[in-house]
Amino acid sequence: MSGIDIEHDGATHRLEPGGSLTVGRDESCDICLDPQDMGISRLAGRIADVGGIWAVTNLSRKRPLHIVDATGFAVPLPVALSNGPPSRRVVDTVPMTVLIAGEEWTHALVLRLCHSPGEPAAPSPRDGLETRTQLPNMTDRRREVLVAMAEGYLRPYPFYDPRPRTYQDIADRLGLSKSQVVKRIEQVRLDLVAAGVLGLEKEVDARRALCEWLLATRALSRSDVDWLRHRRDRNT
């Protein structure tokens, strides 16, 4: 296993195998972000050797982290559920960028695995507790409203916009009524709750929670933006 470099604000922090680093607003963190920015959790996240692989874990109880892969595709790393497994992502692409969004600024940590000269690149690691899963098949009518809702999340960084579209924006985008959009999104939420997905059962407005869950589990991807465009072209 190689070490890992964490670059932030012009400084580089090296972790060797077995190491761990915390980041957040609290001054006790190894990387202390703006202590005055209340939009950043006191303890936002940790980068650590987890059983021989490097992983990013969301330690916040309220705010997601955002993970950007080498292609610029970003996904949220949501808050872990109570009594559930840790919400984490292995460092499986290089470089990987971790975004921590505050009220004043969005901080970026760039992660680079360190390889000794002549050392072959290790295969992509797998983590049984990583925040990924499978979604049941969805109808195209449901998928199109979900993709339209999450389009900002599906833009490449730095155009990534982690805010779901409003029900009315989705309706205008797809030529539907607002009630149709609300019904389809609510049907997806209820199906997921019935399937045992936790954290969605008490949401009054499920848009943000659904976006974060669908993207963290890779149920939606950047290719869905092209799919939606082609679908809309065929229907116009």
C-alpha positions in Angstrom: 0.0 0.0 0.0 1.3 3.5 -0.9 1.0 6.7 1.0 -1.3 9.5 0.0 -0.8 13.3 -0.4 -3.6 15.7 0.6 -3.2 19.1 -1.0 -5.1 22.1 0.4 -4.5 25.9 0.1 -1.0 25.5 -1.2 0.1 23.0 1.4 0.6 19.2 1.1 0.0 16.8 3.9 1.5 13.3 3.5 -0.1 10.2 5.1 1.8 6.9 5.2 0.0 3.5 5.5 -1.9 3.4 8.7 -2.3 7.1 8.9 -5.4 9.3 9.4 -6.2 13.0 8.9 -9.3 15.0 10.0 -10.7 18.1 8.4 -13.3 20.6 9.6 -14.0 23.9 11.3 -12.7 22.9 14.7 -9.1 23.9 15.5 -8.4 20.4 16.7 -8.7 19.1 13.1 -5.5 18.2 11.3 -6.7 20.6 8.5 -8.6 23.4 10.1 -10.8 25.2 7.6 -12.3 28.7 8.3 -13.2 28.5 12.1 -15.6 31.4 11.6 -17.6 29.7 8.8 -20.6 28.1 10.6 -21.5 26.4 7.3 -18.7 24.0 7.8 -19.1 21.2 10.4 -16.7 21.2 13.3 -15.6 17.7 12.2 -16.5 17.4 8.6 -14.5 14.4 7.4 -11.6 12.0 7.7 -9.1 10.5 5.2 -7.6 7.3 6.6 -6.2 3.9 5.9 -9.1 1.6 6.3 -8.0 -2.0 6.2 -5.3 -1.4 3.7 -7.2 1.1 1.4 -7.5 4.8 1.6 -11.0 6.1 2.2 -12.8 9.4 2.7 -15.5 9.3 5.5 -18.1 11.9 6.1 -18.1 12.6 9.8 -20.7 15.4 9.8 -24.1 14.9 11.2 -25.7 17.5 9.0 -23.8 18.2 5.8 -22.6 16.1 2.9 -19.1 16.1 1.4 -18.8 16.2 -2.4 -16.3 13.9 -4.2 -15.0 14.8 -7.6 -13.3 12.1 -9.7 -10.5 12.6 -12.2 -13.0 13.3 -15.0 -14.7 16.1 -13.1 -17.8 14.1 -12.2 -19.0 15.0 -8.7 -21.2 13.0 -6.3 -22.3 13.8 -2.8 -21.1 11.7 0.1 -24.2 11.9 2.3 -24.5 12.0 6.1 -24.4 8.6 7.6 -27.7 7.2 8.9 -28.1 6.8 12.7 -26.9 3.3 13.7 -25.9 2.7 10.1 -22.6 2.0 8.4 -20.1 4.9 7.8 -20.7 7.0 4.8 -17.5 6.7 2.9 -15.8 6.5 -0.5 -12.6 4.7 -1.3 -9.9 6.7 -3.2 -10.4 4.8 -6.4 -9.5 7.5 -8.9 -6.5 9.8 -9.0 -6.6 12.7 -8.5 -9.7 12.8 -6.3 -11.0 16.1 -5.0 -13.0 16.4 -1.8 -15.2 19.6 -1.6 -16.3 20.9 1.7 -18.9 23.7 1.2 -19.3 26.4 3.8 -21.4 29.6 3.8 -18.4 31.7 2.8 -16.3 29.4 0.6 -16.1 25.9 -0.8 -12.8 24.3 0.2 -11.1 21.7 -2.0 -8.8 18.9 -0.9 -6.9 17.1 -3.7 -5.9 13.5 -3.0 -3.1 11.9 -4.8 -1.8 8.4 -4.2 2.0 8.1 -3.9 3.7 5.4 -5.9 7.4 4.5 -5.6 9.4 4.7 -8.9 8.7 1.5 -10.9 5.8 0.5 -8.6 2.8 -0.6 -10.7 -0.5 1.1 -10.0 -2.6 -0.8 -7.6 -6.0 -2.1 -8.9 -9.0 -0.1 -7.9 -9.8 -1.1 -4.3 -13.2 -2.3 -3.2 -14.9 -1.5 0.1 -17.9 -3.6 1.2 -19.2 -0.6 3.3 -18.7 2.0 0.6 -21.8 4.1 0.0 -22.9 2.4 -3.2 -25.9 0.1 -3.9 -28.4 -0.8 -6.6 -31.7 0.8 -7.4 -34.7 -1.2 -8.7 -35.5 -0.5 -12.3 -37.4 2.7 -12.8 -39.7 3.7 -15.6 -38.5 6.3 -18.1 -41.2 8.7 -16.9 -39.8 8.5 -13.4 -36.2 8.6 -14.4 -36.6 11.8 -16.5 -37.9 13.8 -13.6 -35.1 12.5 -11.4 -32.4 13.4 -14.0 -34.0 16.9 -14.5 -34.1 17.4 -10.7 -30.4 16.4 -10.3 -28.9 18.1 -13.4 -26.9 20.6 -11.4 -25.2 17.7 -9.6 -24.4 16.0 -12.9 -22.4 18.9 -14.3 -18.6 18.6 -14.3 -16.7 20.5 -11.6 -16.3 23.5 -11.4 -19.8 23.9 -12.9 -21.1 21.4 -10.3 -24.2 22.8 -8.6 -25.3 20.7 -5.6 -28.8 22.1 -5.5 -31.9 20.2 -6.8 -34.2 22.0 -9.2 -37.5 23.1 -7.9 -40.7 21.1 -8.8 -41.8 24.0 -11.1 -38.4 24.2 -12.8 -38.6 20.4 -13.5 -42.1 20.8 -14.8 -41.1 23.6 -17.2 -38.0 21.7 -18.4 -40.1 18.6 -19.2 -43.4 20.2 -20.3 -45.3 18.6 -17.4 -47.5 19.9 -14.7 -46.1 20.6 -11.3 -48.5 18.0 -9.8 -47.2 15.3 -12.2 -43.6 16.0 -11.1 -44.4 16.0 -7.4 -46.3 12.7 -7.8 -43.5 10.9 -9.7 -40.8 12.0 -7.2 -43.0 11.1 -4.3 -43.7 7.7 -5.8 -39.9 7.0 -6.0 -39.4 8.1 -2.4 -42.2 5.9 -1.2 -40.9 2.9 -3.2 -37.5 3.4 -1.7 -38.8 3.6 1.8 -40.9 0.4 1.2 -37.7 -1.3 0.0 -36.0 -0.5 3.3 -33.9 2.6 2.3 -33.5 4.6 5.5 -33.4 8.4 5.9 -36.2 9.2 3.4 -39.3 8.3 5.4 -39.7 11.6 7.2 -38.9 14.0 4.4 -41.5 16.7 3.6 -39.6 17.8 0.6 -37.4 14.8 -0.5 -35.6 16.5 -3.4 -32.2 17.1 -1.8 -32.2 13.8 0.1 -33.2 11.9 -3.0 -30.5 13.6 -5.1 -27.8 12.8 -2.6 -28.9 9.2 -2.3 -29.3 8.5 -6.0 -25.9 10.1 -6.8 -24.0 8.5 -3.9 -25.4 5.1 -5.0 -24.5 5.7 -8.6 -28.2 5.3 -9.6 -27.8 8.5 -11.7 -24.7 9.4 -13.7 -23.5 12.0 -16.2 -24.6 9.8 -19.1 -28.2 10.4 -17.9 -28.0 14.0 -19.0 -27.4 12.9 -22.6 -30.2 10.3 -22.2 -32.6 13.0 -21.1 -31.6 15.4 -24.0 -32.1 12.6 -26.6 -35.4 11.6 -25.0 -36.7 15.2 -25.1 -35.5 15.6 -28.7 -37.5 12.5 -29.7 -40.6 13.8 -28.0 -40.6 17.3 -29.5 
